[in-house]
Amino acid sequence: MTDSKPTVLFVCVHNAGRSQMAAGYLAALSGGRVDVLSAGSEPKDRINPTAIEAMAEEGIDIAGSTPKILTVEAVRESDVVITMGCGDACPIFPGKRYEDWELEDPAGKDIVTVRRVRDDIRGRIETLLSEILPAS
C-alpha cells in the first residue's frame, strides 16, 4: 500500500448484496479516506432490496448503487481486492492484497439472515480499516 488513498474492490457474483453492503460500509466508515469499488462476475440488474433495507437500518443508503461487471481495470487500480464467492473470475496481479471472505449469499433470504450477513461484513470492514489506514 502506498501513502496515497488506498483503493479497495469488493467482488461477488451478482454485485447485488454482499459486495454492495461491504462497499457501503467501507465508504461510510472510512470517512472518504478509502476509494471504494465493487463489481460482479455476473451482475444482476438491481441491488437486492433486502440488502438495501438492512443497510438503511444502519443509516447507509445503497439504493442508488448499480451492479457492475468486473473488469481487469478495476482490479488493476485497486490496492486490496476482496472476493466473496466469485471463484476464479477475478484476475490476479502481483503486488495486490487479495482476501476471500466466506459469507452467506443474501440473495432470496429473509431480513433476519441478511442482517446477520450485514453484521458479519461490518466486523470485517472494521478490521480491514484498522489494517489499511494509519492510526490517527
Secondary structure by P-SEA (a helix, b strand, c coil): ccccbbbbbbbccccccaaaaaaaaaaaaacccbbbbbbbccccccccaaaaaaaaaaccccccbbbbcccaaaaaaccbbbbccccccccccccbbbbbbbccccccccaaaaaaaaaaaaaaaaaaaacccccc
